[in-house]
Amino acid sequence: MTRDPVVAWPSMPVREAAARMAECGVSGLPVVDGLGRVVGVIADSDLLPEQRSAPEPAGEETRAASAGPVVAEVMTMPAATCSPELTVAGAAEVMRRTGLHRLVVVGAGGALLGVVSRGDLAAALRTPQGARHG
């Protein structure tokens, strides 16, 4: 699990969220409200329509005028979440069944604790401890 993941918030411009994903080498970000509660997820698949339809701004004035959509307009809601008690095998089954690439781990009140990706599960299953406890 990635603890303290990079996040987006609903009012963030989609372009900024896309830049954060690229900088961090991830395909999605949890979206949190002002209290740190998970309200959705923005993923590469949510960005595709924006990337196809938004022309590249020419200058600074055009850039400000064409800020484009914000995360709240394109994010997936609700986020696919799980508790920190979910086993590796349980998380793998949820991802297999749903086709999801990540689960957002939440605690009490929907507070963000981390993100579990398919890569995290594969790494856990490659270790003897992960295979035993999964």
C-alpha positions in Angstrom: 0.0 0.0 0.0 1.2 3.5 -0.8 0.7 5.5 2.4 0.2 9.3 2.1 -0.5 9.2 -1.7 -0.6 12.3 -3.9 -4.2 13.5 -4.1 -6.4 15.7 -6.1 -9.3 17.8 -4.9 -12.7 18.5 -6.6 -11.9 22.1 -7.6 -8.4 21.2 -9.0 -8.1 21.8 -12.8 -8.0 18.5 -14.7 -4.8 19.5 -16.4 -3.1 19.9 -13.0 -4.3 16.5 -11.8 -3.0 15.0 -15.1 0.4 16.7 -14.5 0.5 15.2 -10.9 -0.2 11.7 -12.2 2.5 12.1 -14.8 5.1 13.4 -12.3 4.4 10.6 -9.9 4.1 7.9 -12.5 0.7 6.8 -11.4 -2.5 6.2 -13.4 -4.9 7.6 -10.9 -5.3 9.8 -7.8 -7.8 9.7 -4.9 -9.9 12.8 -4.7 -10.4 14.2 -1.2 -12.5 17.0 0.3 -11.3 19.7 2.6 -11.4 17.3 5.6 -9.3 14.6 3.9 -12.3 12.3 3.2 -12.3 10.4 -0.1 -15.0 11.6 -2.5 -13.9 10.0 -5.7 -11.0 9.0 -7.9 -9.5 10.5 -11.1 -7.8 8.1 -13.4 -6.2 8.1 -16.9 -9.5 6.9 -18.3 -11.3 10.0 -16.9 -8.8 12.2 -18.7 -9.1 10.8 -22.2 -12.1 12.8 -23.3 -10.5 16.0 -21.9 -7.2 15.3 -23.7 -9.0 14.6 -27.0 -11.2 17.7 -26.9 -9.0 20.4 -25.4 -6.8 22.4 -27.8 -3.4 23.5 -26.6 -3.6 27.1 -25.5 -1.5 29.6 -27.5 -0.6 32.2 -25.0 -0.8 33.3 -21.4 -4.1 35.1 -21.9 -5.7 32.2 -23.8 -4.4 29.8 -21.1 -6.2 31.6 -18.3 -9.4 31.8 -20.4 -9.3 28.1 -21.2 -8.7 26.6 -17.7 -10.9 23.7 -18.7 -12.9 21.4 -16.5 -12.1 20.7 -12.9 -11.7 17.2 -11.3 -15.2 17.2 -9.9 -16.6 17.2 -13.5 -14.7 14.1 -14.6 -13.9 12.0 -11.6 -15.4 8.6 -10.8 -17.7 8.6 -7.8 -17.9 6.9 -5.5 -14.3 5.7 -5.2 -13.7 2.0 -4.9 -12.6 1.7 -1.3 -11.6 -0.9 1.1 -10.7 -1.1 4.8 -7.1 -1.6 6.0 -8.2 -5.1 7.2 -8.8 -6.4 3.7 -6.4 -9.2 2.9 -4.1 -9.3 -0.2 -6.2 -12.2 -1.5 -9.4 -10.2 -0.9 -8.1 -7.1 -2.6 -6.9 -9.2 -5.6 -10.3 -10.7 -5.9 -12.1 -7.3 -5.9 -9.7 -6.0 -8.5 -10.1 -9.2 -10.7 -13.9 -9.1 -10.4 -14.3 -5.4 -11.1 -11.3 -4.8 -13.5 -10.1 -2.0 -11.2 -6.4 -1.1 -11.1 -6.4 0.4 -7.6 -8.4 0.5 -4.3 -8.4 3.4 -2.0 -7.9 2.4 1.6 -10.0 4.4 4.0 -10.4 4.5 7.7 -13.0 5.9 10.0 -15.3 8.5 8.4 -13.8 7.9 4.9 -10.4 9.3 5.8 -7.7 8.5 3.3 -5.1 6.0 4.6 -3.5 5.0 1.3 -3.9 3.3 -2.1 -3.4 -0.4 -3.0 -2.5 -1.0 -6.6 -2.2 -4.2 -8.7 1.6 -3.7 -8.5 1.4 -3.6 -4.7 -0.5 -6.9 -4.7 1.9 -8.6 -7.2 4.8 -7.5 -5.0 3.1 -8.9 -1.8 2.3 -12.2 -3.5 6.0 -12.6 -4.6 7.1 -12.6 -1.0 6.7 -15.7 1.3 4.9 -13.6 3.9 2.5 -12.1 1.4 1.6 -15.4 0.0 1.1 -16.9 3.4 -1.1 -14.1 4.7 -2.9 -13.3 1.5 
